Amino acid sequence: SEVVPDIVLVGLQEIDRRPEAYLVAMSTKEIAWNSIILTNLQRIYGNGRFTFVTSRSLVGIYAGMFVRSEISGDISGISTA
């Protein structure tokens, strides 16, 4: 039987080193990574199996949180800093 994780946290570095990355809350590269990661989770585990929760980036560092869709309603009070 396939084991599907409840929570997937992804960390990347060196994703956006442009000066504009300091000024925006969510850069276009962060949005693109959110989409790429979610698409690949759906490809690996099946469509609809994962939901994007939140992400945060600081210039070149990115962290994204994705959860199994079945438990996404149980997650609340998300805070990033």
KEKE-3310 file (N, C-alpha, C; in steps of 0.2 Angstrom, whole numbers, plus 5000, padded with zeros to 4 digits):
npx = (5004:5003:5011:5006:5011:5005:5008:5018:5033:5043:5059:5069:5083:5091:5082:5076:5085:5084:5084:5071:5064:5065:5055:5042:5027:5024:5033:5034:5042:5040:5027:5026:5034:5026:5016:5022:5027:5015:5009:5017:5016:5003:5004:5012:5005:4992:4978:4971:4975:4983:4984:4988:4995:5003:5016:5032:5045:5061:5070:5081:5078:5066:5051:5038:5022:5012:4997:4989:4973:4962:4964:4965:4955:4956:4967:4972:4974:4986:5002:5016:5032)
npy = (4994:5011:5024:5040:5055:5066:5080:5090:5098:5110:5116:5128:5135:5150:5155:5167:5181:5194:5212:5217:5207:5209:5218:5214:5205:5192:5185:5183:5172:5164:5161:5154:5143:5137:5133:5123:5114:5109:5104:5093:5086:5082:5074:5064:5058:5058:5067:5080:5076:5084:5100:5117:5126:5137:5148:5155:5167:5173:5183:5174:5162:5149:5143:5131:5125:5111:5101:5085:5084:5079:5083:5096:5105:5104:5112:5127:5144:5148:5155:5165:5170)
npz = (5000:4996:5004:5009:5013:5026:5028:5018:5017:5009:5006:4998:4990:4984:4974:4970:4967:4964:4966:4967:4974:4987:4990:4987:4993:4989:4978:4959:4956:4968:4967:4956:4960:4970:4962:4953:4962:4968:4957:4954:4966:4964:4953:4957:4968:4964:4957:4966:4978:4986:4994:4993:5006:5013:5009:5010:5007:5007:4999:4992:4998:5000:5007:5007:5011:5010:5011:5014:5005:5012:5025:5025:5030:5043:5047:5054:5059:5053:5052:5047:5047)
capx = (5000:5006:5011:5005:5012:5000:5011:5025:5037:5048:5063:5073:5087:5093:5076:5075:5090:5083:5082:5063:5062:5065:5050:5035:5025:5025:5036:5032:5045:5037:5020:5028:5037:5020:5012:5026:5027:5008:5008:5021:5013:4997:5007:5015:5001:4985:4975:4966:4977:4986:4982:4993:4993:5006:5023:5036:5051:5065:5075:5083:5076:5059:5048:5031:5018:5006:4994:4984:4967:4957:4965:4966:4950:4958:4972:4970:4979:4993:5006:5023:5036)
capy = (5000:5017:5029:5047:5060:5071:5086:5091:5105:5110:5121:5129:5141:5154:5155:5174:5185:5201:5217:5217:5201:5212:5223:5211:5200:5186:5186:5179:5165:5160:5159:5148:5137:5134:5129:5118:5109:5106:5100:5087:5082:5079:5069:5058:5055:5058:5074:5082:5073:5089:5107:5122:5129:5143:5148:5161:5167:5179:5184:5167:5156:5148:5137:5130:5119:5107:5095:5081:5088:5077:5086:5103:5108:5104:5116:5134:5148:5148:5161:5164:5176)
capz = (5000:4995:5010:5007:5019:5028:5027:5014:5018:5004:5006:4992:4991:4978:4969:4967:4970:4961:4971:4968:4978:4994:4990:4986:4998:4986:4971:4954:4957:4973:4965:4951:4963:4973:4957:4951:4968:4969:4951:4955:4971:4961:4948:4961:4972:4961:4957:4972:4985:4990:4994:4995:5013:5013:5008:5013:5004:5009:4993:4988:5002:4999:5011:5006:5015:5007:5015:5010:5005:5017:5032:5025:5034:5051:5048:5055:5062:5050:5053:5044:5048)
cpx = (5004:5005:5011:5006:5006:5002:5018:5027:5042:5052:5068:5077:5089:5088:5075:5080:5089:5082:5075:5061:5062:5059:5043:5034:5026:5027:5033:5035:5042:5030:5021:5030:5031:5016:5016:5026:5020:5007:5011:5019:5007:4999:5009:5010:4993:4982:4970:4969:4980:4984:4988:4991:4996:5013:5026:5043:5055:5071:5076:5081:5068:5057:5041:5028:5012:5004:4990:4977:4962:4958:4966:4961:4952:4964:4970:4975:4986:4996:5013:5026:5043)
cpy = (5006:5022:5036:5051:5064:5078:5086:5098:5105:5117:5122:5135:5144:5154:5162:5179:5193:5206:5218:5212:5204:5216:5220:5206:5193:5187:5181:5172:5161:5157:5153:5142:5133:5130:5123:5112:5105:5102:5093:5083:5078:5073:5063:5054:5055:5065:5074:5079:5078:5096:5111:5125:5136:5143:5155:5161:5174:5179:5177:5161:5155:5142:5137:5124:5117:5102:5091:5084:5086:5080:5093:5107:5108:5108:5123:5138:5148:5155:5160:5171:5176)
cpz = (5000:5002:5007:5013:5020:5026:5023:5015:5013:5005:5000:4994:4984:4972:4966:4971:4967:4966:4972:4973:4986:4995:4990:4992:4995:4979:4966:4954:4962:4971:4960:4955:4967:4968:4954:4956:4968:4963:4952:4960:4968:4956:4951:4964:4970:4962:4963:4978:4989:4989:4996:5001:5013:5011:5010:5009:5006:5004:4990:4992:5001:5004:5009:5009:5011:5011:5011:5011:5010:5024:5031:5029:5041:5052:5049:5059:5060:5050:5051:5046:5046)
residu = (SER:GLU:VAL:VAL:PRO:ASP:ILE:VAL:LEU:VAL:GLY:LEU:GLN:GLU:ILE:ASP:ARG:ARG:PRO:GLU:ALA:TYR:LEU:VAL:ALA:MET:SER:THR:LYS:GLU:ILE:ALA:TRP:ASN:SER:ILE:ILE:LEU:THR:ASN:LEU:GLN:ARG:ILE:TYR:GLY:ASN:GLY:ARG:PHE:THR:PHE:VAL:THR:SER:ARG:SER:LEU:VAL:GLY:ILE:TYR:ALA:GLY:MET:PHE:VAL:ARG:SER:GLU:ILE:SER:GLY:ASP:ILE:SER:GLY:ILE:SER:THR:ALA)
# end
